[in-house]
Amino acid sequence: MFPKILMKITDLRSISAKGAERVITLKMEIPGSMPPLIQEMLENSEGHEPLTPSSSGNTAEHSPSISPSSVENSGVSQSPLVQ
């Protein structure tokens, strides 16, 4: 089951990358500021910075991403409860 989860993570990453490309395209296509609905959709409700550049410029708060290969090579064994 763990390999299937890792495959889903890679699928989600590709979907996320496509979405990010679309956001960049939308920003270029829409003159002026983005519509409020799209701005609301782009806001991250988990407390992270939104996709727009912040005035503080502090990037130290971002956590590093974990690649599937680093998870596989980390030596973490699968929990006996997950089958």
Summary of the structure (lengths in Angstrom):
residues: 83
radius of gyration: 17.4
end to end distance: 6.2
largest distance: 54.0
contacts: 120
relative contact order: 0.12
helix: 48%
strand: 0%
